[in-house]
Amino acid sequence: MFLKHKQSGDLVEILEMEEIYDPCKQSITGRFHAGEEMQDPETFAKSNLIFPSGESLPLCWLDPKYQEHLSSQKTASNV
């Protein structure tokens, strides 16, 4: 899977898919996919990554308490 680094706009190849789905992990292991040579693995903060389309990562990948946020939004909309 590839994501885009917000600051540079370069693609980042995600090396450990489990890390991206785990909301308790704030960073992932990946490598820039730019240039002719394969880059060394680095640690990237999830907050610095987006989908190549420009969309943000889903909240359930970023926040371990995302279900609480959804519950509070439903409660607020029912008032």
N, CA, C and O atoms as a Tripos MOL2 file, in Angstrom:
@<TRIPOS>MOLECULE
protein
  316   315    79     0     0
PROTEIN
NO_CHARGES

@<TRIPOS>ATOM
      1 N           0.8490   -1.1700    0.0000 N.3       1 MET1
      2 CA          0.0000    0.0000    0.0000 C.3       1 MET1
      3 C           0.8910    1.2270    0.0000 C.2       1 MET1
      4 O           1.9510    1.2470    0.6250 O.2       1 MET1
      5 N           0.4400    2.2550   -0.7160 N.am      2 PHE2
      6 CA          1.1630    3.5170   -0.7570 C.3       2 PHE2
      7 C           0.2930    4.6190   -0.1880 C.2       2 PHE2
      8 O          -0.9040    4.6880   -0.4660 O.2       2 PHE2
      9 N           0.8990    5.4740    0.6040 N.am      3 LEU3
     10 CA          0.2600    6.6860    1.0980 C.3       3 LEU3
     11 C           1.1370    7.8560    0.6890 C.2       3 LEU3
     12 O           2.2670    7.6670    0.2390 O.2       3 LEU3
     13 N           0.6180    9.0590    0.8440 N.am      4 LYS4
     14 CA          1.3800   10.2480    0.4670 C.3       4 LYS4
     15 C           1.8170   11.0080    1.7120 C.2       4 LYS4
     16 O           1.0270   11.2090    2.6350 O.2       4 LYS4
     17 N           3.0610   11.4240    1.7320 N.am      5 HIS5
     18 CA          3.6190   12.2270    2.8100 C.3       5 HIS5
     19 C           3.1350   13.6630    2.6120 C.2       5 HIS5
     20 O           3.3780   14.2580    1.5620 O.2       5 HIS5
     21 N           2.4570   14.2170    3.6040 N.am      6 LYS6
     22 CA          1.8500   15.5470    3.4710 C.3       6 LYS6
     23 C           2.8660   16.6300    3.1180 C.2       6 LYS6
     24 O           2.6260   17.4280    2.2120 O.2       6 LYS6
     25 N           3.9860   16.6660    3.8160 N.am      7 GLN7
     26 CA          4.9460   17.7510    3.6410 C.3       7 GLN7
     27 C           5.6400   17.7080    2.2880 C.2       7 GLN7
     28 O           5.7770   18.7430    1.6360 O.2       7 GLN7
     29 N           6.0780   16.5380    1.8590 N.am      8 SER8
     30 CA          6.8630   16.4540    0.6300 C.3       8 SER8
     31 C           6.0210   16.1190   -0.5950 C.2       8 SER8
     32 O           6.4060   16.4370   -1.7200 O.2       8 SER8
     33 N           4.8730   15.4780   -0.3800 N.am      9 GLY9
     34 CA          4.0560   15.0270   -1.5020 C.3       9 GLY9
     35 C           4.5370   13.7270   -2.1130 C.2       9 GLY9
     36 O           3.9370   13.2360   -3.0690 O.2       9 GLY9
     37 N           5.6240   13.1520   -1.5690 N.am     10 ASP10
     38 CA          6.1650   11.8980   -2.0780 C.3      10 ASP10
     39 C           5.3490   10.7140   -1.5680 C.2      10 ASP10
     40 O           4.7420   10.7750   -0.4990 O.2      10 ASP10
     41 N           5.3470    9.6380   -2.3530 N.am     11 LEU11
     42 CA          4.6740    8.4190   -1.9300 C.3      11 LEU11
     43 C           5.5180    7.6890   -0.8990 C.2      11 LEU11
     44 O           6.7480    7.6990   -0.9490 O.2      11 LEU11
     45 N           4.8190    7.0530    0.0420 N.am     12 VAL12
     46 CA          5.4590    6.2530    1.0860 C.3      12 VAL12
     47 C           4.9040    4.8410    0.9820 C.2      12 VAL12
     48 O           3.6940    4.6350    1.0710 O.2      12 VAL12
     49 N           5.7840    3.8790    0.7940 N.am     13 GLU13
     50 CA          5.3760    2.4790    0.7590 C.3      13 GLU13
     51 C           5.2520    1.9890    2.1970 C.2      13 GLU13
     52 O           6.2110    2.0650    2.9650 O.2      13 GLU13
     53 N           4.0840    1.4890    2.5620 N.am     14 ILE14
     54 CA          3.8590    0.9830    3.9140 C.3      14 ILE14
     55 C           4.4020   -0.4420    3.9760 C.2      14 ILE14
     56 O           4.0060   -1.2980    3.1850 O.2      14 ILE14
     57 N           5.3070   -0.6910    4.9140 N.am     15 LEU15
     58 CA          5.9760   -1.9910    4.9870 C.3      15 LEU15
     59 C           5.2730   -2.9640    5.9220 C.2      15 LEU15
     60 O           5.3250   -4.1730    5.6990 O.2      15 LEU15
     61 N           4.6310   -2.4720    6.9410 N.am     16 GLU16
     62 CA          3.9220   -3.3270    7.9030 C.3      16 GLU16
     63 C           2.4560   -2.9030    7.9330 C.2      16 GLU16
     64 O           2.0930   -1.9610    8.6370 O.2      16 GLU16
     65 N           1.6180   -3.5950    7.1720 N.am     17 MET17
     66 CA          0.2140   -3.1970    7.0370 C.3      17 MET17
     67 C          -0.5280   -3.1740    8.3760 C.2      17 MET17
     68 O          -1.4180   -2.3460    8.5710 O.2      17 MET17
     69 N          -0.1740   -4.0680    9.2940 N.am     18 GLU18
     70 CA         -0.8530   -4.1210   10.5780 C.3      18 GLU18
     71 C          -0.7180   -2.7990   11.3310 C.2      18 GLU18
     72 O          -1.6260   -2.4150   12.0680 O.2      18 GLU18
     73 N           0.3930   -2.1070   11.1560 N.am     19 GLU19
     74 CA          0.6300   -0.8440   11.8620 C.3      19 GLU19
     75 C          -0.3410    0.2380   11.4070 C.2      19 GLU19
     76 O          -0.7910    1.0430   12.2220 O.2      19 GLU19
     77 N          -0.6680    0.2680   10.1280 N.am     20 ILE20
     78 CA         -1.5240    1.3330    9.6270 C.3      20 ILE20
     79 C          -2.9530    1.1720   10.1390 C.2      20 ILE20
     80 O          -3.6380    2.1680   10.3730 O.2      20 ILE20
     81 N          -3.4100   -0.0650   10.3150 N.am     21 TYR21
     82 CA         -4.7800   -0.3100   10.7800 C.3      21 TYR21
     83 C          -4.9220   -0.1910   12.2870 C.2      21 TYR21
     84 O          -6.0350   -0.0160   12.7820 O.2      21 TYR21
     85 N          -3.8360   -0.2790   13.0230 N.am     22 ASP22
     86 CA         -3.8850   -0.2820   14.4910 C.3      22 ASP22
     87 C          -3.9860    1.1540   15.0140 C.2      22 ASP22
     88 O          -3.0230    1.9130   14.9050 O.2      22 ASP22
     89 N          -5.1330    1.5370   15.5790 N.am     23 PRO23
     90 CA         -5.2850    2.9160   16.0550 C.3      23 PRO23
     91 C          -4.4260    3.2460   17.2710 C.2      23 PRO23
     92 O          -4.2610    4.4180   17.6090 O.2      23 PRO23
     93 N          -3.8810    2.2370   17.9290 N.am     24 CYS24
     94 CA         -3.0220    2.4860   19.0950 C.3      24 CYS24
     95 C          -1.6000    2.8460   18.6840 C.2      24 CYS24
     96 O          -0.8320    3.3450   19.5060 O.2      24 CYS24
     97 N          -1.2450    2.6070   17.4520 N.am     25 LYS25
     98 CA          0.0930    2.9600   16.9560 C.3      25 LYS25
     99 C           0.0260    4.3270   16.2880 C.2      25 LYS25
    100 O          -0.7720    4.5420   15.3760 O.2      25 LYS25
    101 N           0.8560    5.2360   16.7410 N.am     26 GLN26
    102 CA          0.8810    6.5960   16.2070 C.3      26 GLN26
    103 C           1.8390    6.7550   15.0400 C.2      26 GLN26
    104 O           1.8240    7.7730   14.3480 O.2      26 GLN26
    105 N           2.6740    5.7420   14.8230 N.am     27 SER27
    106 CA          3.6320    5.8050   13.7140 C.3      27 SER27
    107 C           3.6930    4.4530   13.0210 C.2      27 SER27
    108 O           3.2830    3.4340   13.5770 O.2      27 SER27
    109 N           4.2100    4.4620   11.8060 N.am     28 ILE28
    110 CA          4.3080    3.2500   11.0020 C.3      28 ILE28
    111 C           5.6950    3.1710   10.3710 C.2      28 ILE28
    112 O           6.4290    4.1580   10.3150 O.2      28 ILE28
    113 N           6.0330    1.9810    9.9020 N.am     29 THR29
    114 CA          7.3000    1.7730    9.2090 C.3      29 THR29
    115 C           7.0410    1.7920    7.7090 C.2      29 THR29
    116 O           6.1710    1.0810    7.2080 O.2      29 THR29
    117 N           7.7950    2.6010    7.0110 N.am     30 GLY30
    118 CA          7.6380    2.6880    5.5690 C.3      30 GLY30
    119 C           8.9060    3.2300    4.9400 C.2      30 GLY30
    120 O           9.9140    3.4470    5.6130 O.2      30 GLY30
    121 N           8.8350    3.4430    3.6330 N.am     31 ARG31
    122 CA          9.9780    4.0470    2.9500 C.3      31 ARG31
    123 C           9.4640    4.8940    1.8000 C.2      31 ARG31
    124 O           8.4810    4.5650    1.1350 O.2      31 ARG31
    125 N          10.1670    5.9950    1.5930 N.am     32 PHE32
    126 CA          9.8260    6.8580    0.4750 C.3      32 PHE32
    127 C           9.9880    6.0770   -0.8200 C.2      32 PHE32
    128 O          10.9210    5.2880   -0.9680 O.2      32 PHE32
    129 N           9.0980    6.2970   -1.7280 N.am     33 HIS33
    130 CA          9.1500    5.6400   -3.0280 C.3      33 HIS33
    131 C           9.4270    6.7210   -4.0610 C.2      33 HIS33
    132 O           8.5550    7.0950   -4.8460 O.2      33 HIS33
    133 N          10.6500    7.2100   -4.0420 N.am     34 ALA34
    134 CA         11.0670    8.2890   -4.9450 C.3      34 ALA34
    135 C          12.5130    8.0470   -5.3410 C.2      34 ALA34
    136 O          13.3010    7.5230   -4.5540 O.2      34 ALA34
    137 N          12.8490    8.4190   -6.5260 N.am     35 GLY35
    138 CA         14.2160    8.2210   -7.0010 C.3      35 GLY35
    139 C          14.3820    6.8350   -7.5980 C.2      35 GLY35
    140 O          13.4370    6.0480   -7.6630 O.2      35 GLY35
    141 N          15.5810    6.5610   -8.0250 N.am     36 GLU36
    142 CA         15.8530    5.2890   -8.6920 C.3      36 GLU36
    143 C          16.2490    4.1840   -7.7250 C.2      36 GLU36
    144 O          16.0380    3.0060   -8.0170 O.2      36 GLU36
    145 N          16.8180    4.5420   -6.5780 N.am     37 GLU37
    146 CA         17.2660    3.5400   -5.6130 C.3      37 GLU37
    147 C          16.2110    3.3310   -4.5410 C.2      37 GLU37
    148 O          15.4940    4.2560   -4.1600 O.2      37 GLU37
    149 N          16.1310    2.0810   -4.0580 N.am     38 MET38
    150 CA         15.2060    1.7900   -2.9690 C.3      38 MET38
    151 C          15.6910    2.5050   -1.7060 C.2      38 MET38
    152 O          16.8570    2.3910   -1.3300 O.2      38 MET38
    153 N          14.8020    3.2280   -1.0690 N.am     39 GLN39
    154 CA         15.1380    3.9930    0.1220 C.3      39 GLN39
    155 C          15.1390    3.1050    1.3610 C.2      39 GLN39
    156 O          14.5010    2.0530    1.3830 O.2      39 GLN39
    157 N          15.8570    3.5350    2.3820 N.am     40 ASP40
    158 CA         15.8900    2.8030    3.6480 C.3      40 ASP40
    159 C          14.5700    3.0020    4.3910 C.2      40 ASP40
    160 O          13.9450    4.0560    4.2750 O.2      40 ASP40
    161 N          14.1410    1.9880    5.1570 N.am     41 PRO41
    162 CA         12.9250    2.1360    5.9580 C.3      41 PRO41
    163 C          13.0690    3.2540    6.9800 C.2      41 PRO41
    164 O          14.1480    3.4820    7.5270 O.2      41 PRO41
    165 N          11.9620    3.9460    7.2270 N.am     42 GLU42
    166 CA         11.8990    5.0350    8.2080 C.3      42 GLU42
    167 C          10.6200    4.8900    9.0120 C.2      42 GLU42
    168 O           9.7320    4.1120    8.6630 O.2      42 GLU42
    169 N          10.5420    5.6450   10.0830 N.am     43 THR43
    170 CA          9.3260    5.7210   10.8750 C.3      43 THR43
    171 C           8.5960    6.9980   10.4860 C.2      43 THR43
    172 O           9.1900    8.0750   10.4420 O.2      43 THR43
    173 N           7.3050    6.8680   10.2040 N.am     44 PHE44
    174 CA          6.4710    8.0030    9.8110 C.3      44 PHE44
    175 C           5.3050    8.1360   10.7830 C.2      44 PHE44
    176 O           4.6670    7.1430   11.1330 O.2      44 PHE44
    177 N           5.0310    9.3480   11.2150 N.am     45 ALA45
    178 CA          3.8400    9.5990   12.0260 C.3      45 ALA45
    179 C           2.6190    9.4770   11.1310 C.2      45 ALA45
    180 O           2.6020   10.0200   10.0260 O.2      45 ALA45
    181 N           1.5990    8.7720   11.5960 N.am     46 LYS46
    182 CA          0.3840    8.6220   10.8070 C.3      46 LYS46
    183 C          -0.2410    9.9780   10.4940 C.2      46 LYS46
    184 O          -0.8650   10.1530    9.4470 O.2      46 LYS46
    185 N          -0.0740   10.9230   11.3910 N.am     47 SER47
    186 CA         -0.6570   12.2550   11.1920 C.3      47 SER47
    187 C          -0.0370   12.9840   10.0050 C.2      47 SER47
    188 O          -0.5960   13.9710    9.5270 O.2      47 SER47
    189 N           1.1090   12.5100    9.5260 N.am     48 ASN48
    190 CA          1.7830   13.1310    8.3780 C.3      48 ASN48
    191 C           1.4910   12.4190    7.0630 C.2      48 ASN48
    192 O           2.1180   12.7120    6.0450 O.2      48 ASN48
    193 N           0.5360   11.4760    7.0810 N.am     49 LEU49
    194 CA          0.2350   10.6880    5.8910 C.3      49 LEU49
    195 C          -1.2190   10.8650    5.4670 C.2      49 LEU49
    196 O          -2.1060   11.0270    6.3050 O.2      49 LEU49
    197 N          -1.4490   10.8310    4.1650 N.am     50 ILE50
    198 CA         -2.7870   10.8780    3.5900 C.3      50 ILE50
    199 C          -2.8290    9.8830    2.4340 C.2      50 ILE50
    200 O          -1.7920    9.3660    2.0170 O.2      50 ILE50
    201 N          -4.0200    9.6160    1.9200 N.am     51 PHE51
    202 CA         -4.1300    8.7850    0.7340 C.3      51 PHE51
    203 C          -3.6150    9.5740   -0.4670 C.2      51 PHE51
    204 O          -3.6650   10.8040   -0.4580 O.2      51 PHE51
    205 N          -3.1200    8.8880   -1.5040 N.am     52 PRO52
    206 CA         -2.6320    9.5930   -2.6900 C.3      52 PRO52
    207 C          -3.6820   10.5180   -3.3210 C.2      52 PRO52
    208 O          -3.3290   11.4820   -4.0010 O.2      52 PRO52
    209 N          -4.9600   10.2300   -3.0980 N.am     53 SER53
    210 CA         -6.0410   11.0640   -3.6290 C.3      53 SER53
    211 C          -6.1950   12.3760   -2.8660 C.2      53 SER53
    212 O          -6.9010   13.2800   -3.3130 O.2      53 SER53
    213 N          -5.5290   12.4810   -1.7090 N.am     54 GLY54
    214 CA         -5.6250   13.6780   -0.8830 C.3      54 GLY54
    215 C          -6.5590   13.5100    0.3080 C.2      54 GLY54
    216 O          -6.6510   14.4020    1.1510 O.2      54 GLY54
    217 N          -7.2550   12.3710    0.3870 N.am     55 GLU55
    218 CA         -8.1510   12.1170    1.5090 C.3      55 GLU55
    219 C          -7.3610   11.7990    2.7700 C.2      55 GLU55
    220 O          -6.2800   11.2130    2.7150 O.2      55 GLU55
    221 N          -7.9190   12.1960    3.9030 N.am     56 SER56
    222 CA         -7.3160   11.8700    5.1970 C.3      56 SER56
    223 C          -7.4960   10.3920    5.4970 C.2      56 SER56
    224 O          -8.3780    9.7360    4.9420 O.2      56 SER56
    225 N          -6.6550    9.8760    6.3770 N.am     57 LEU57
    226 CA         -6.8120    8.4920    6.8240 C.3      57 LEU57
    227 C          -8.0680    8.3970    7.6900 C.2      57 LEU57
    228 O          -8.4300    9.3720    8.3500 O.2      57 LEU57
    229 N          -8.7370    7.2470    7.7010 N.am     58 PRO58
    230 CA         -9.9450    7.1040    8.5070 C.3      58 PRO58
    231 C          -9.6430    7.2530    9.9950 C.2      58 PRO58
    232 O          -8.5770    6.8600   10.4680 O.2      58 PRO58
    233 N         -10.5850    7.8180   10.7120 N.am     59 LEU59
    234 CA        -10.4290    8.0400   12.1440 C.3      59 LEU59
    235 C         -10.1770    6.7310   12.8870 C.2      59 LEU59
    236 O          -9.4480    6.7160   13.8780 O.2      59 LEU59
    237 N         -10.7690    5.6320   12.4200 N.am     60 CYS60
    238 CA        -10.5840    4.3450   13.1030 C.3      60 CYS60
    239 C          -9.1540    3.8290   12.9810 C.2      60 CYS60
    240 O          -8.7830    2.9070   13.7070 O.2      60 CYS60
    241 N          -8.3440    4.3860   12.0920 N.am     61 TRP61
    242 CA         -6.9260    4.0260   11.9800 C.3      61 TRP61
    243 C          -6.0600    4.9090   12.8670 C.2      61 TRP61
    244 O          -4.9090    4.5670   13.1400 O.2      61 TRP61
    245 N          -6.5930    6.0350   13.3190 N.am     62 LEU62
    246 CA         -5.7930    7.0390   14.0250 C.3      62 LEU62
    247 C          -6.0960    7.1560   15.5120 C.2      62 LEU62
    248 O          -5.1950    7.4260   16.3060 O.2      62 LEU62
    249 N          -7.3450    6.9580   15.8970 N.am     63 ASP63
    250 CA         -7.7900    7.2500   17.2560 C.3      63 ASP63
    251 C          -8.3610    6.0040   17.9160 C.2      63 ASP63
    252 O          -9.3900    5.4950   17.4700 O.2      63 ASP63
    253 N          -7.7160    5.4960   18.9750 N.am     64 PRO64
    254 CA         -8.2300    4.2940   19.6300 C.3      64 PRO64
    255 C          -9.5950    4.5010   20.2790 C.2      64 PRO64
    256 O         -10.2720    3.5260   20.6070 O.2      64 PRO64
    257 N         -10.0070    5.7400   20.4690 N.am     65 LYS65
    258 CA        -11.3060    6.0350   21.0810 C.3      65 LYS65
    259 C         -12.3070    6.5580   20.0510 C.2      65 LYS65
    260 O         -13.2220    7.3050   20.3960 O.2      65 LYS65
    261 N         -12.1340    6.1700   18.7990 N.am     66 TYR66
    262 CA        -12.9820    6.7110   17.7350 C.3      66 TYR66
    263 C         -14.4520    6.3640   17.9430 C.2      66 TYR66
    264 O         -15.3190    7.1470   17.5540 O.2      66 TYR66
    265 N         -14.7590    5.2200   18.5410 N.am     67 GLN67
    266 CA        -16.1560    4.8520   18.7630 C.3      67 GLN67
    267 C         -16.8240    5.8060   19.7510 C.2      67 GLN67
    268 O         -18.0190    6.0780   19.6290 O.2      67 GLN67
    269 N         -16.0790    6.3150   20.7190 N.am     68 GLU68
    270 CA        -16.6270    7.2940   21.6550 C.3      68 GLU68
    271 C         -16.9950    8.5720   20.9190 C.2      68 GLU68
    272 O         -18.0160    9.1880   21.2260 O.2      68 GLU68
    273 N         -16.1820    8.9810   19.9550 N.am     69 HIS69
    274 CA        -16.4740   10.1740   19.1640 C.3      69 HIS69
    275 C         -17.7570    9.9730   18.3590 C.2      69 HIS69
    276 O         -18.5800   10.8830   18.2580 O.2      69 HIS69
    277 N         -17.9240    8.7840   17.7890 N.am     70 LEU70
    278 CA        -19.1250    8.4950   17.0120 C.3      70 LEU70
    279 C         -20.3580    8.5040   17.8920 C.2      70 LEU70
    280 O         -21.4040    9.0100   17.4860 O.2      70 LEU70
    281 N         -20.2500    7.9420   19.1090 N.am     71 SER71
    282 CA        -21.3790    7.9150   20.0390 C.3      71 SER71
    283 C         -21.7920    9.3230   20.4480 C.2      71 SER71
    284 O         -22.9820    9.6270   20.5250 O.2      71 SER71
    285 N         -20.8080   10.1840   20.7100 N.am     72 SER72
    286 CA        -21.1230   11.5510   21.1360 C.3      72 SER72
    287 C         -21.7430   12.3400   19.9810 C.2      72 SER72
    288 O         -22.5840   13.2080   20.2180 O.2      72 SER72
    289 N         -21.3460   12.0570   18.7350 N.am     73 GLN73
    290 CA        -21.9420   12.7370   17.5820 C.3      73 GLN73
    291 C         -23.3870   12.2940   17.3870 C.2      73 GLN73
    292 O         -24.2380   13.1190   17.0550 O.2      73 GLN73
    293 N         -23.6840   11.0150   17.5860 N.am     74 LYS74
    294 CA        -25.0520   10.5220   17.4610 C.3      74 LYS74
    295 C         -25.9430   11.1260   18.5380 C.2      74 LYS74
    296 O         -27.0850   11.5000   18.2720 O.2      74 LYS74
    297 N         -25.4100   11.2180   19.7610 N.am     75 THR75
    298 CA        -26.1660   11.7880   20.8620 C.3      75 THR75
    299 C         -26.4790   13.2560   20.5830 C.2      75 THR75
    300 O         -27.5990   13.7070   20.8260 O.2      75 THR75
    301 N         -25.5120   13.9920   20.0830 N.am     76 ALA76
    302 CA        -25.7010   15.4150   19.7800 C.3      76 ALA76
    303 C         -26.7230   15.6160   18.6640 C.2      76 ALA76
    304 O         -27.4840   16.5830   18.6990 O.2      76 ALA76
    305 N         -26.7540   14.7290   17.6840 N.am     77 SER77
    306 CA        -27.6890   14.8810   16.5720 C.3      77 SER77
    307 C         -29.1090   14.4820   16.9610 C.2      77 SER77
    308 O         -30.0660   14.8760   16.2940 O.2      77 SER77
    309 N         -29.2560   13.7050   18.0300 N.am     78 ASN78
    310 CA        -30.5840   13.2810   18.4900 C.3      78 ASN78
    311 C         -31.2380   14.3100   19.4040 C.2      78 ASN78
    312 O         -32.4170   14.1770   19.7340 O.2      78 ASN78
    313 N         -30.5010   15.3240   19.8140 N.am     79 VAL79
    314 CA        -31.0370   16.3290   20.7430 C.3      79 VAL79
    315 C         -31.8860   17.3330   20.0230 C.2      79 VAL79
    316 O         -32.4190   18.2510   20.6460 O.2      79 VAL79
@<TRIPOS>BOND
     1     1     2 1
     2     2     3 1
     3     3     4 2
     4     3     5 am
     5     5     6 1
     6     6     7 1
     7     7     8 2
     8     7     9 am
     9     9    10 1
    10    10    11 1
    11    11    12 2
    12    11    13 am
    13    13    14 1
    14    14    15 1
    15    15    16 2
    16    15    17 am
    17    17    18 1
    18    18    19 1
    19    19    20 2
    20    19    21 am
    21    21    22 1
    22    22    23 1
    23    23    24 2
    24    23    25 am
    25    25    26 1
    26    26    27 1
    27    27    28 2
    28    27    29 am
    29    29    30 1
    30    30    31 1
    31    31    32 2
    32    31    33 am
    33    33    34 1
    34    34    35 1
    35    35    36 2
    36    35    37 am
    37    37    38 1
    38    38    39 1
    39    39    40 2
    40    39    41 am
    41    41    42 1
    42    42    43 1
    43    43    44 2
    44    43    45 am
    45    45    46 1
    46    46    47 1
    47    47    48 2
    48    47    49 am
    49    49    50 1
    50    50    51 1
    51    51    52 2
    52    51    53 am
    53    53    54 1
    54    54    55 1
    55    55    56 2
    56    55    57 am
    57    57    58 1
    58    58    59 1
    59    59    60 2
    60    59    61 am
    61    61    62 1
    62    62    63 1
    63    63    64 2
    64    63    65 am
    65    65    66 1
    66    66    67 1
    67    67    68 2
    68    67    69 am
    69    69    70 1
    70    70    71 1
    71    71    72 2
    72    71    73 am
    73    73    74 1
    74    74    75 1
    75    75    76 2
    76    75    77 am
    77    77    78 1
    78    78    79 1
    79    79    80 2
    80    79    81 am
    81    81    82 1
    82    82    83 1
    83    83    84 2
    84    83    85 am
    85    85    86 1
    86    86    87 1
    87    87    88 2
    88    87    89 am
    89    89    90 1
    90    90    91 1
    91    91    92 2
    92    91    93 am
    93    93    94 1
    94    94    95 1
    95    95    96 2
    96    95    97 am
    97    97    98 1
    98    98    99 1
    99    99   100 2
   100    99   101 am
   101   101   102 1
   102   102   103 1
   103   103   104 2
   104   103   105 am
   105   105   106 1
   106   106   107 1
   107   107   108 2
   108   107   109 am
   109   109   110 1
   110   110   111 1
   111   111   112 2
   112   111   113 am
   113   113   114 1
   114   114   115 1
   115   115   116 2
   116   115   117 am
   117   117   118 1
   118   118   119 1
   119   119   120 2
   120   119   121 am
   121   121   122 1
   122   122   123 1
   123   123   124 2
   124   123   125 am
   125   125   126 1
   126   126   127 1
   127   127   128 2
   128   127   129 am
   129   129   130 1
   130   130   131 1
   131   131   132 2
   132   131   133 am
   133   133   134 1
   134   134   135 1
   135   135   136 2
   136   135   137 am
   137   137   138 1
   138   138   139 1
   139   139   140 2
   140   139   141 am
   141   141   142 1
   142   142   143 1
   143   143   144 2
   144   143   145 am
   145   145   146 1
   146   146   147 1
   147   147   148 2
   148   147   149 am
   149   149   150 1
   150   150   151 1
   151   151   152 2
   152   151   153 am
   153   153   154 1
   154   154   155 1
   155   155   156 2
   156   155   157 am
   157   157   158 1
   158   158   159 1
   159   159   160 2
   160   159   161 am
   161   161   162 1
   162   162   163 1
   163   163   164 2
   164   163   165 am
   165   165   166 1
   166   166   167 1
   167   167   168 2
   168   167   169 am
   169   169   170 1
   170   170   171 1
   171   171   172 2
   172   171   173 am
   173   173   174 1
   174   174   175 1
   175   175   176 2
   176   175   177 am
   177   177   178 1
   178   178   179 1
   179   179   180 2
   180   179   181 am
   181   181   182 1
   182   182   183 1
   183   183   184 2
   184   183   185 am
   185   185   186 1
   186   186   187 1
   187   187   188 2
   188   187   189 am
   189   189   190 1
   190   190   191 1
   191   191   192 2
   192   191   193 am
   193   193   194 1
   194   194   195 1
   195   195   196 2
   196   195   197 am
   197   197   198 1
   198   198   199 1
   199   199   200 2
   200   199   201 am
   201   201   202 1
   202   202   203 1
   203   203   204 2
   204   203   205 am
   205   205   206 1
   206   206   207 1
   207   207   208 2
   208   207   209 am
   209   209   210 1
   210   210   211 1
   211   211   212 2
   212   211   213 am
   213   213   214 1
   214   214   215 1
   215   215   216 2
   216   215   217 am
   217   217   218 1
   218   218   219 1
   219   219   220 2
   220   219   221 am
   221   221   222 1
   222   222   223 1
   223   223   224 2
   224   223   225 am
   225   225   226 1
   226   226   227 1
   227   227   228 2
   228   227   229 am
   229   229   230 1
   230   230   231 1
   231   231   232 2
   232   231   233 am
   233   233   234 1
   234   234   235 1
   235   235   236 2
   236   235   237 am
   237   237   238 1
   238   238   239 1
   239   239   240 2
   240   239   241 am
   241   241   242 1
   242   242   243 1
   243   243   244 2
   244   243   245 am
   245   245   246 1
   246   246   247 1
   247   247   248 2
   248   247   249 am
   249   249   250 1
   250   250   251 1
   251   251   252 2
   252   251   253 am
   253   253   254 1
   254   254   255 1
   255   255   256 2
   256   255   257 am
   257   257   258 1
   258   258   259 1
   259   259   260 2
   260   259   261 am
   261   261   262 1
   262   262   263 1
   263   263   264 2
   264   263   265 am
   265   265   266 1
   266   266   267 1
   267   267   268 2
   268   267   269 am
   269   269   270 1
   270   270   271 1
   271   271   272 2
   272   271   273 am
   273   273   274 1
   274   274   275 1
   275   275   276 2
   276   275   277 am
   277   277   278 1
   278   278   279 1
   279   279   280 2
   280   279   281 am
   281   281   282 1
   282   282   283 1
   283   283   284 2
   284   283   285 am
   285   285   286 1
   286   286   287 1
   287   287   288 2
   288   287   289 am
   289   289   290 1
   290   290   291 1
   291   291   292 2
   292   291   293 am
   293   293   294 1
   294   294   295 1
   295   295   296 2
   296   295   297 am
   297   297   298 1
   298   298   299 1
   299   299   300 2
   300   299   301 am
   301   301   302 1
   302   302   303 1
   303   303   304 2
   304   303   305 am
   305   305   306 1
   306   306   307 1
   307   307   308 2
   308   307   309 am
   309   309   310 1
   310   310   311 1
   311   311   312 2
   312   311   313 am
   313   313   314 1
   314   314   315 1
   315   315   316 2
@<TRIPOS>SUBSTRUCTURE
     1 MET1         2 RESIDUE 1 A MET
     2 PHE2         6 RESIDUE 1 A PHE
     3 LEU3        10 RESIDUE 1 A LEU
     4 LYS4        14 RESIDUE 1 A LYS
     5 HIS5        18 RESIDUE 1 A HIS
     6 LYS6        22 RESIDUE 1 A LYS
     7 GLN7        26 RESIDUE 1 A GLN
     8 SER8        30 RESIDUE 1 A SER
     9 GLY9        34 RESIDUE 1 A GLY
    10 ASP10       38 RESIDUE 1 A ASP
    11 LEU11       42 RESIDUE 1 A LEU
    12 VAL12       46 RESIDUE 1 A VAL
    13 GLU13       50 RESIDUE 1 A GLU
    14 ILE14       54 RESIDUE 1 A ILE
    15 LEU15       58 RESIDUE 1 A LEU
    16 GLU16       62 RESIDUE 1 A GLU
    17 MET17       66 RESIDUE 1 A MET
    18 GLU18       70 RESIDUE 1 A GLU
    19 GLU19       74 RESIDUE 1 A GLU
    20 ILE20       78 RESIDUE 1 A ILE
    21 TYR21       82 RESIDUE 1 A TYR
    22 ASP22       86 RESIDUE 1 A ASP
    23 PRO23       90 RESIDUE 1 A PRO
    24 CYS24       94 RESIDUE 1 A CYS
    25 LYS25       98 RESIDUE 1 A LYS
    26 GLN26      102 RESIDUE 1 A GLN
    27 SER27      106 RESIDUE 1 A SER
    28 ILE28      110 RESIDUE 1 A ILE
    29 THR29      114 RESIDUE 1 A THR
    30 GLY30      118 RESIDUE 1 A GLY
    31 ARG31      122 RESIDUE 1 A ARG
    32 PHE32      126 RESIDUE 1 A PHE
    33 HIS33      130 RESIDUE 1 A HIS
    34 ALA34      134 RESIDUE 1 A ALA
    35 GLY35      138 RESIDUE 1 A GLY
    36 GLU36      142 RESIDUE 1 A GLU
    37 GLU37      146 RESIDUE 1 A GLU
    38 MET38      150 RESIDUE 1 A MET
    39 GLN39      154 RESIDUE 1 A GLN
    40 ASP40      158 RESIDUE 1 A ASP
    41 PRO41      162 RESIDUE 1 A PRO
    42 GLU42      166 RESIDUE 1 A GLU
    43 THR43      170 RESIDUE 1 A THR
    44 PHE44      174 RESIDUE 1 A PHE
    45 ALA45      178 RESIDUE 1 A ALA
    46 LYS46      182 RESIDUE 1 A LYS
    47 SER47      186 RESIDUE 1 A SER
    48 ASN48      190 RESIDUE 1 A ASN
    49 LEU49      194 RESIDUE 1 A LEU
    50 ILE50      198 RESIDUE 1 A ILE
    51 PHE51      202 RESIDUE 1 A PHE
    52 PRO52      206 RESIDUE 1 A PRO
    53 SER53      210 RESIDUE 1 A SER
    54 GLY54      214 RESIDUE 1 A GLY
    55 GLU55      218 RESIDUE 1 A GLU
    56 SER56      222 RESIDUE 1 A SER
    57 LEU57      226 RESIDUE 1 A LEU
    58 PRO58      230 RESIDUE 1 A PRO
    59 LEU59      234 RESIDUE 1 A LEU
    60 CYS60      238 RESIDUE 1 A CYS
    61 TRP61      242 RESIDUE 1 A TRP
    62 LEU62      246 RESIDUE 1 A LEU
    63 ASP63      250 RESIDUE 1 A ASP
    64 PRO64      254 RESIDUE 1 A PRO
    65 LYS65      258 RESIDUE 1 A LYS
    66 TYR66      262 RESIDUE 1 A TYR
    67 GLN67      266 RESIDUE 1 A GLN
    68 GLU68      270 RESIDUE 1 A GLU
    69 HIS69      274 RESIDUE 1 A HIS
    70 LEU70      278 RESIDUE 1 A LEU
    71 SER71      282 RESIDUE 1 A SER
    72 SER72      286 RESIDUE 1 A SER
    73 GLN73      290 RESIDUE 1 A GLN
    74 LYS74      294 RESIDUE 1 A LYS
    75 THR75      298 RESIDUE 1 A THR
    76 ALA76      302 RESIDUE 1 A ALA
    77 SER77      306 RESIDUE 1 A SER
    78 ASN78      310 RESIDUE 1 A ASN
    79 VAL79      314 RESIDUE 1 A VAL
